[in-house]
Amino acid sequence: MLDANMALETNAQFIARRELAVPRGVASAAPIYAKYAENAELWDVEGNRYIDFVGGIGVLNTGHRHPKVIAAAKAQEDHYTHTSFQVVPYGPYIELAEKLNSLAPGDMPKKTLLVTTGAEAVENAVKIARAATGRPGVIAFTGGYHGRTLLTLGMTGKISPYKKDVGPFPSDIFRAPFPSPRDGITVEDAITGLENLFLTDAQPERVAAIIIEPVLGEGGYT
Ligand SMILES: Cc1ncc(COP(=O)(O)O)c(C=O)c1O
């Protein structure tokens, strides 16, 4: 029986309490609950030890609890945690933007806007492209993954699991085939697909952007 007061010691107890408290929509892939993690290893609440091949879906580039990351977070928390940069700005935002600008490829001048999620970054990129060009259209590719908000889902090129049952999606998003040896789509096929799109669905002078994300966490589907 599910009981909200059940002890929280074993993985099974966590799973049962979670069933009462957290909606099914947040699917969890692993049937274990994390207690501790260090570098590339993770221990569950029962003390079982695992090698973590996932790393928060490819976002823990320095592993779990890197001492420099922990020290920096603790030092920051001794000063302030959140002021909202739009209201009271702070120096580390600028320093991080400068660092990312120096790492991003290309010789052109660069600027960085920091947001909370990948989906928010993608949505802002589309909004900026639309505002800058005065055009609505966006071309995305088959097999691309762009996030789980409605606009990014509209651009995501695969139905299951994320797009299933939650449409309709925003308009003016067009899809072109992405070259994929696995699916037998050559570069020439992809270019022909793009040219066909301009003949059949997407009016070229009303297209603001073509979106390709070269750095993949979810991995894209292709
Ligand atoms: C290529 C790509 N775009 C967008 C996203 C969405 O990021 P978030 O889950 O932070 O919204 C992801 C997440 O895995 C991703 O891999």
The ligand as an SDF file (V2000), in Angstrom:
LIG
                    3D

 16 16  0  0  0  0  0  0  0  0999 V2000
   20.3970   19.4660  -28.6070 C   0  0  0  0  0  0  0  0  0  0  0  0
   19.5260   19.8550  -27.4510 C   0  0  0  0  0  0  0  0  0  0  0  0
   18.7520   20.9470  -27.5520 N   0  0  0  0  0  0  0  0  0  0  0  0
   17.9450   21.3320  -26.5490 C   0  0  0  0  0  0  0  0  0  0  0  0
   17.8790   20.6150  -25.3700 C   0  0  0  0  0  0  0  0  0  0  0  0
   16.9360   21.0630  -24.2850 C   0  0  0  0  0  0  0  0  0  0  0  0
   17.6050   21.3900  -23.1320 O   0  0  0  0  0  0  0  0  0  0  0  0
   16.8050   21.4990  -21.7250 P   0  0  0  0  0  0  0  0  0  0  0  0
   16.4070   20.1130  -21.3690 O   0  0  0  0  0  0  0  0  0  0  0  0
   17.8310   22.0880  -20.7980 O   0  0  0  0  0  0  0  0  0  0  0  0
   15.6380   22.4130  -21.9430 O   0  0  0  0  0  0  0  0  0  0  0  0
   18.6740   19.4790  -25.2140 C   0  0  0  0  0  0  0  0  0  0  0  0
   18.5950   18.6860  -23.9850 C   0  0  0  0  0  0  0  0  0  0  0  0
   19.0390   17.5780  -23.8740 O   0  0  0  0  0  0  0  0  0  0  0  0
   19.5120   19.0790  -26.2880 C   0  0  0  0  0  0  0  0  0  0  0  0
   20.2710   17.9830  -26.2230 O   0  0  0  0  0  0  0  0  0  0  0  0
  1  2  1  0
  2  3  1  0
  2 15  2  0
  3  4  2  0
  4  5  1  0
  5  6  1  0
  5 12  2  0
  6  7  1  0
  7  8  1  0
  8  9  2  0
  8 10  1  0
  8 11  1  0
 12 13  1  0
 12 15  1  0
 13 14  2  0
 15 16  1  0
M  END
$$$$
